[in-house]
């Protein structure tokens, strides 16, 4: 019997307990009506929620009134949301966002534990077909999950035919959505024109696909464990909080790379491009996703959020006071003019001691630019391009983009912050006034 299968499915998948309060999403269609009838028979604590999207005029109003009466007949609380559809845009996306935002609000304000939807085995079949048409990985064919965050789907095991038989056996009535009869939506096209042909090949296609998705989800669990083990070995952050993807010992499998890099917006096509580029050792190659930038650098991929790319500002900090502290995009700087030479000098490259009398004030801190030159301390006054200096100390492209310099009023570079001072401004025996600076890079 459907009620027994219903209770068994809830228990097997640990959807909720008898102590939980469940909010049922009820449209008035046969699926949600049968679901709410089963909840009532099982004695669960539940309420009914309905959204009037106002997309079908009088029919939408009649649906809302019918569901209100249905909730009253079951003697359960009823919640109604009256929506105003947008004049343009993707109506389905709007409705989906509205639906789940409202459900979450009801859970928080009314004290319910989960939202139950009436998806069933036919929906699973249509979802799998739809995702296969669009392409994707293992997640594309795992179907609809029985439990996902605050959502539970206790009818996934049942076919539309079983639901129809139950409704007729219990003399239930329901509302028919006229939009389901059209081919306006792609899912409807699959339902009306593709699934019937599949049913000719396998009369139990819904049950077969449902069973297959259950096995696929088990495979997916094993796969996720495998991916997790690799994730622990290939990712690390450096001192500047740049994320590194060390792929040297990683199998060159597109599915594995995509799974590892999916949180950074990497698709299967891009994962394939990355593998090819890494195989050719294309150092310096840059790849962009909607959210991140990936740089191939010395046998690794460096990953940075696009938001940080946007932060590559052209800010300038003027040091016009004898003492101060200021924040920049990628760190903070403290400076102070000192009378006389300190007895002890720190060897920390993030601290600099400059002969203040050799500098032309005001000083300026900015990101380095092409053409910048300085005389690195220890090179006996030889001039060098800042770009060449950064290459020689093996900075990645990301690190170079975050590199500041300190220039005086004549444009002379006195310090490549955190790296090296210019020898022309180093302290000597005749130094009388010292400019002390301390740079703290942002992690």
C-alpha positions as CSV (number, residue, x, y, z in Angstrom):
1,X,0.0,0.0,0.0
2,X,1.1,3.5,-0.7
3,X,0.9,4.6,2.9
4,X,3.2,1.8,4.0
5,X,5.7,2.7,1.3
6,X,5.4,6.3,2.2
7,X,6.3,5.7,5.9
8,X,9.1,3.3,4.9
9,X,10.6,5.8,2.6
10,X,10.6,8.5,5.2
11,X,12.2,6.2,7.8
12,X,14.8,4.7,5.4
13,X,16.0,8.1,4.2
14,X,15.7,9.8,7.7
15,X,13.7,12.6,6.2
16,X,12.2,13.7,9.6
17,X,10.9,12.3,12.9
18,X,7.3,12.2,14.2
19,X,8.3,15.1,16.5
20,X,9.1,17.4,13.7
21,X,6.7,20.0,12.3
22,X,6.5,19.9,8.5
23,X,5.4,22.6,6.2
24,X,3.8,21.2,3.1
25,X,4.0,23.0,-0.2
26,X,0.6,22.4,-1.8
27,X,-0.4,23.7,-5.2
28,X,-3.7,22.0,-5.3
29,X,-2.6,19.5,-7.9
30,X,-3.0,15.8,-7.4
31,X,0.6,15.2,-6.2
32,X,0.5,17.7,-3.3
33,X,-3.1,16.7,-2.4
34,X,-2.1,13.1,-2.1
35,X,1.0,14.0,-0.1
36,X,-1.0,16.0,2.4
37,X,-3.6,13.2,2.6
38,X,-0.8,10.8,3.5
39,X,0.6,13.2,6.1
40,X,-2.9,13.4,7.7
41,X,-3.3,9.6,7.7
42,X,0.2,9.1,9.2
43,X,-0.6,11.6,12.1
44,X,2.3,13.9,11.4
45,X,2.3,17.5,12.6
46,X,2.0,19.7,9.5
47,X,0.7,22.9,7.9
48,X,-0.1,23.8,4.3
49,X,1.5,26.6,2.4
50,X,0.4,27.9,-0.9
51,X,1.6,30.7,-3.2
52,X,-0.7,32.5,-5.6
53,X,1.7,33.5,-8.4
54,X,-1.2,35.4,-10.1
55,X,0.0,34.0,-13.5
56,X,-3.3,32.5,-14.6
57,X,-5.8,35.1,-13.6
58,X,-9.0,33.8,-12.1
59,X,-7.7,30.2,-12.2
60,X,-4.9,31.2,-9.8
61,X,-7.4,32.8,-7.4
62,X,-9.6,29.6,-7.5
63,X,-6.6,27.4,-6.8
64,X,-5.7,29.5,-3.7
65,X,-9.3,29.3,-2.4
66,X,-9.5,25.6,-3.1
67,X,-6.2,24.9,-1.1
68,X,-7.5,27.0,1.8
69,X,-10.6,24.8,1.9
70,X,-8.5,21.7,1.7
71,X,-6.4,22.8,4.6
72,X,-9.6,23.6,6.6
73,X,-11.0,20.1,5.9
74,X,-7.7,18.5,7.2
75,X,-7.9,20.9,10.2
76,X,-4.3,22.1,9.8
77,X,-2.9,25.7,9.7
78,X,-2.8,27.3,6.3
79,X,-0.4,30.0,5.0
80,X,-1.0,31.9,1.8
81,X,1.4,34.3,-0.1
82,X,-0.1,36.6,-2.8
83,X,2.6,37.4,-5.3
84,X,2.9,40.0,-8.0
85,X,4.8,38.6,-11.1
86,X,7.4,40.8,-12.7
87,X,6.6,42.4,-16.1
88,X,9.7,40.9,-17.7
89,X,12.4,38.4,-17.1
90,X,12.5,34.6,-16.4
91,X,9.2,33.9,-14.7
92,X,10.3,30.4,-13.6
93,X,13.4,31.6,-11.9
94,X,11.5,34.4,-10.2
95,X,8.9,31.9,-9.0
96,X,11.5,29.5,-7.7
97,X,13.4,32.1,-5.7
98,X,10.1,33.5,-4.3
99,X,9.0,30.1,-3.3
100,X,12.0,29.0,-1.4
101,X,12.6,32.5,0.2
102,X,9.1,32.4,1.5
103,X,9.4,28.8,2.7
104,X,12.6,29.7,4.6
105,X,10.9,32.7,6.2
106,X,7.9,30.5,7.4
107,X,10.3,28.0,8.9
108,X,12.0,30.7,10.9
109,X,9.0,32.6,12.0
110,X,6.4,29.8,12.5
111,X,8.6,27.2,14.1
112,X,8.5,24.5,11.4
113,X,11.4,22.1,10.8
114,X,11.2,21.1,7.1
115,X,9.4,21.9,3.9
116,X,7.9,18.9,2.1
117,X,7.4,19.0,-1.7
118,X,5.5,16.4,-3.7
119,X,8.1,15.5,-6.3
120,X,7.7,11.9,-7.4
121,X,9.4,9.3,-9.6
122,X,8.1,10.8,-12.9
123,X,9.7,14.1,-11.8
124,X,13.0,12.2,-11.2
125,X,12.9,10.8,-14.8
126,X,12.2,14.2,-16.3
127,X,14.9,15.8,-14.3
128,X,17.5,13.2,-15.3
129,X,16.5,13.6,-19.0
130,X,16.6,17.4,-18.8
131,X,20.1,17.4,-17.2
132,X,21.4,14.8,-19.6
133,X,20.3,17.2,-22.4
134,X,22.3,20.0,-20.8
135,X,25.3,17.9,-19.9
136,X,27.2,17.6,-16.7
137,X,28.9,15.2,-14.3
138,X,27.7,12.6,-11.9
139,X,25.4,15.1,-10.2
140,X,23.5,15.5,-13.5
141,X,22.2,11.9,-13.2
142,X,21.7,11.5,-9.4
143,X,18.1,12.8,-9.9
144,X,16.3,14.6,-7.2
145,X,17.6,14.2,-3.6
146,X,15.2,12.9,-1.0
147,X,16.6,15.4,1.5
148,X,18.4,18.6,0.8
149,X,18.9,21.3,3.5
150,X,15.5,22.2,4.8
151,X,13.6,20.3,1.9
152,X,12.2,16.8,2.1
153,X,10.6,14.9,-0.7
154,X,8.7,12.0,0.7
155,X,7.0,10.9,-2.6
156,X,10.1,10.3,-4.7
157,X,9.5,6.6,-4.7
158,X,6.0,6.8,-6.1
159,X,5.1,7.0,-9.8
160,X,2.4,9.3,-11.1
161,X,0.2,6.3,-11.8
162,X,0.5,5.1,-8.2
163,X,-0.5,8.6,-7.0
164,X,-3.4,8.7,-9.4
165,X,-4.6,5.2,-8.2
166,X,-4.4,6.4,-4.5
167,X,-6.4,9.6,-5.2
168,X,-9.1,7.7,-7.0
169,X,-9.2,5.0,-4.3
170,X,-9.7,7.6,-1.6
171,X,-12.1,9.7,-3.8
172,X,-9.9,12.7,-3.5
173,X,-10.4,15.8,-5.7
174,X,-7.7,18.2,-6.9
175,X,-7.1,21.2,-9.2
176,X,-5.8,20.9,-12.8
177,X,-3.1,23.4,-13.8
178,X,-3.9,24.3,-17.4
179,X,-0.2,25.2,-18.1
180,X,0.7,21.6,-17.7
181,X,-1.1,20.8,-20.9
182,X,1.1,23.0,-23.0
183,X,4.6,22.5,-24.4
184,X,5.6,26.0,-23.4
185,X,8.1,24.6,-20.8
186,X,10.8,22.2,-21.8
187,X,9.9,19.8,-19.0
188,X,6.4,19.6,-20.4
189,X,7.8,18.7,-23.8
190,X,9.8,15.9,-22.4
191,X,6.7,14.6,-20.5
192,X,4.4,14.8,-23.5
193,X,6.7,13.7,-26.3
194,X,9.8,11.9,-25.0
195,X,8.7,9.9,-22.0
196,X,5.9,8.1,-23.9
197,X,8.4,6.7,-26.3
198,X,10.7,5.6,-23.5
199,X,7.7,3.9,-21.9
200,X,7.3,1.8,-25.1
201,X,10.8,0.5,-24.6
202,X,10.4,0.0,-20.8
203,X,6.9,0.2,-19.4
204,X,8.4,0.7,-15.9
205,X,10.9,3.4,-17.0
206,X,10.1,5.7,-14.0
207,X,10.8,2.9,-11.5
208,X,13.9,1.8,-13.4
209,X,15.4,5.3,-13.5
210,X,14.5,5.9,-9.8
211,X,16.3,2.7,-8.8
212,X,19.3,3.7,-11.0
213,X,19.5,7.2,-9.4
214,X,19.6,5.5,-6.0
215,X,22.6,3.5,-7.0
216,X,24.2,6.5,-8.6
217,X,23.9,8.4,-5.3
218,X,25.8,5.6,-3.6
219,X,28.5,5.8,-6.3
220,X,28.5,9.6,-5.8
221,X,29.2,9.1,-2.0
222,X,32.2,7.0,-2.8
223,X,33.4,9.5,-5.5
224,X,33.1,12.4,-3.0
225,X,35.2,10.6,-0.5
226,X,37.8,10.0,-3.2
227,X,37.7,13.7,-4.2
228,X,37.9,14.8,-0.6
229,X,41.1,12.8,-0.1
230,X,42.7,14.5,-3.1
231,X,41.4,17.9,-2.0
232,X,43.4,17.5,1.3
233,X,46.6,16.9,-0.7
234,X,46.5,19.3,-3.5
235,X,45.3,22.6,-2.0
236,X,47.3,24.9,0.3
237,X,47.5,28.6,1.1
238,X,50.7,30.5,1.2
239,X,51.6,33.3,3.6
240,X,49.8,35.8,1.4
241,X,46.7,33.7,1.6
242,X,46.9,32.8,-2.1
243,X,45.3,29.4,-2.8
244,X,47.6,27.0,-4.6
245,X,46.5,23.9,-6.5
246,X,49.5,21.5,-6.7
247,X,48.6,19.2,-9.5
248,X,51.9,17.5,-10.2
249,X,50.8,14.1,-8.8
250,X,47.2,14.4,-9.6
251,X,45.7,12.1,-12.3
252,X,44.9,13.9,-15.5
253,X,41.2,13.1,-15.4
254,X,38.7,15.9,-16.4
255,X,36.0,14.7,-13.9
256,X,38.5,14.8,-11.0
257,X,39.9,18.2,-11.8
258,X,36.4,19.6,-12.3
259,X,35.2,18.2,-9.0
260,X,38.2,19.7,-7.2
261,X,37.9,23.1,-8.9
262,X,34.1,23.3,-9.0
263,X,34.0,25.7,-6.0
264,X,35.9,28.2,-8.1
265,X,33.5,28.0,-11.1
266,X,35.5,25.6,-13.2
267,X,33.4,23.7,-15.8
268,X,34.2,20.4,-17.5
269,X,35.3,22.2,-20.6
270,X,37.6,24.5,-18.6
271,X,39.0,21.6,-16.6
272,X,40.0,20.0,-19.9
273,X,41.7,23.2,-21.0
274,X,43.5,23.4,-17.7
275,X,44.8,19.9,-18.0
276,X,46.1,20.6,-21.6
277,X,47.8,23.8,-20.5
278,X,49.4,22.1,-17.5
279,X,50.6,19.3,-19.7
280,X,52.3,21.9,-22.0
281,X,53.7,23.8,-19.0
282,X,52.2,27.0,-20.2
283,X,53.5,29.1,-17.3
284,X,51.8,32.4,-17.0
285,X,48.6,31.2,-18.7
286,X,45.5,32.8,-17.1
287,X,42.0,31.3,-17.0
288,X,38.9,33.1,-15.8
289,X,35.6,31.8,-14.4
290,X,32.6,33.8,-13.4
291,X,34.0,34.0,-9.9
292,X,37.7,33.4,-9.9
293,X,41.0,33.8,-11.8
294,X,43.4,30.9,-12.2
295,X,47.1,31.4,-13.0
296,X,49.4,28.6,-14.1
297,X,52.7,29.2,-12.4
298,X,55.7,26.9,-11.9
299,X,53.8,23.6,-11.8
300,X,50.8,24.9,-9.8
301,X,47.6,26.8,-10.3
302,X,47.2,29.9,-8.2
303,X,43.6,30.8,-7.5
304,X,42.2,34.2,-6.7
305,X,38.7,35.5,-6.4
306,X,37.5,37.9,-9.1
307,X,36.5,40.3,-6.3
308,X,40.2,40.6,-5.5
309,X,41.0,41.3,-9.1
310,X,38.6,44.2,-8.9
311,X,40.5,45.4,-5.8
312,X,43.6,45.9,-7.9
313,X,43.2,49.6,-7.4
314,X,45.4,52.4,-8.4
315,X,45.4,54.0,-5.0
316,X,48.2,56.2,-3.8
317,X,49.2,57.0,-0.3
318,X,51.0,60.2,0.5
319,X,53.3,60.3,3.5
320,X,53.1,64.0,4.3
321,X,53.3,63.7,8.1
322,X,56.3,62.7,10.2
323,X,54.4,59.8,11.7
324,X,51.3,57.8,10.6
325,X,49.5,54.6,10.0
326,X,47.4,53.8,6.9
327,X,45.6,50.9,5.2
328,X,45.8,50.1,1.6
329,X,44.1,47.4,-0.6
330,X,46.7,44.8,0.3
331,X,48.2,45.7,3.6
332,X,48.9,48.5,6.1
333,X,51.9,50.8,6.6
334,X,53.3,52.5,9.6
335,X,56.0,55.1,9.3
336,X,57.9,57.4,11.7
337,X,60.7,59.9,11.4
338,X,63.4,59.2,14.0
339,X,66.1,61.6,15.2
340,X,69.4,59.8,14.9
341,X,70.3,56.3,13.8
342,X,68.8,53.4,15.9
343,X,71.3,51.3,17.7
344,X,69.6,48.1,16.5
345,X,68.2,47.5,13.1
346,X,65.7,44.8,12.2
347,X,66.6,42.4,9.4
348,X,62.9,41.9,8.7
349,X,62.3,42.7,5.0
350,X,58.9,44.1,5.9
351,X,60.7,46.9,7.9
352,X,62.8,49.5,6.3
353,X,65.2,52.2,7.6
354,X,65.9,55.0,5.1
355,X,68.1,58.1,5.3
356,X,65.4,60.7,5.5
357,X,67.7,63.5,4.4
358,X,68.3,61.9,1.1
359,X,64.6,61.7,0.3
360,X,62.5,64.4,-1.3
361,X,59.2,64.7,0.5
362,X,56.3,64.1,0.2
363,X,56.7,60.4,-0.3
364,X,54.2,58.2,-2.1
365,X,53.2,54.5,-1.8
366,X,51.7,53.0,-5.0
367,X,51.6,49.8,-6.9
368,X,54.7,49.3,-9.1
369,X,54.5,50.2,-12.7
370,X,56.2,49.2,-15.9
371,X,59.4,51.2,-16.3
372,X,60.0,51.6,-12.6
373,X,63.7,51.2,-11.7
374,X,65.7,51.1,-8.5
375,X,69.1,50.2,-7.1
376,X,68.6,47.1,-5.0
377,X,70.6,47.2,-1.8
378,X,73.6,44.9,-2.1
379,X,74.1,45.5,-5.9
380,X,76.6,48.3,-5.5
381,X,74.5,51.0,-7.0
382,X,73.5,49.1,-10.1
383,X,70.1,50.1,-11.5
384,X,67.5,47.4,-12.2
385,X,64.0,47.3,-13.4
386,X,61.5,46.5,-10.7
387,X,59.8,44.0,-13.1
388,X,63.1,42.1,-13.5
389,X,63.8,42.2,-9.8
390,X,60.4,40.7,-9.1
391,X,61.0,38.0,-11.7
392,X,64.4,37.2,-10.2
393,X,62.9,36.6,-6.7
394,X,60.4,34.3,-8.3
395,X,57.2,36.1,-7.4
396,X,54.0,34.8,-9.0
397,X,51.9,37.0,-11.2
398,X,49.4,37.4,-8.4
399,X,52.1,38.5,-6.0
400,X,53.5,40.9,-8.6
401,X,50.0,42.5,-9.0
402,X,50.0,43.2,-5.2
403,X,53.4,44.7,-5.0
404,X,53.8,48.3,-3.7
405,X,56.8,50.6,-4.0
406,X,57.7,53.7,-2.0
407,X,58.7,56.7,-4.3
408,X,59.9,60.1,-3.3
409,X,58.8,63.4,-4.8
410,X,61.4,63.0,-7.7
411,X,59.9,59.6,-8.5
412,X,62.9,57.7,-7.2
413,X,62.0,54.2,-5.9
414,X,63.3,54.0,-2.3
415,X,61.8,50.7,-1.3
416,X,60.0,47.8,-2.9
417,X,57.8,47.1,0.1
418,X,58.6,43.9,1.9
419,X,61.4,43.0,-0.5
420,X,64.4,45.4,-0.8
421,X,65.4,49.0,-0.1
422,X,67.2,51.2,-2.7
423,X,70.9,51.4,-1.9
424,X,70.9,55.1,-2.5
425,X,68.8,55.7,0.6
426,X,70.5,53.2,2.9
427,X,71.8,54.3,6.3
428,X,75.5,55.1,6.6
429,X,77.8,56.6,9.2
430,X,76.7,60.2,8.4
431,X,73.0,59.5,8.6
432,X,71.3,62.0,11.0
433,X,67.6,61.4,10.5
434,X,65.9,58.1,9.8
435,X,62.6,57.2,8.2
436,X,61.4,54.0,9.7
437,X,58.6,52.1,7.9
438,X,56.8,48.8,8.8
439,X,54.7,47.0,6.2
440,X,52.1,44.4,7.2
441,X,50.7,42.5,4.1
442,X,47.1,41.6,4.1
443,X,46.6,37.8,4.5
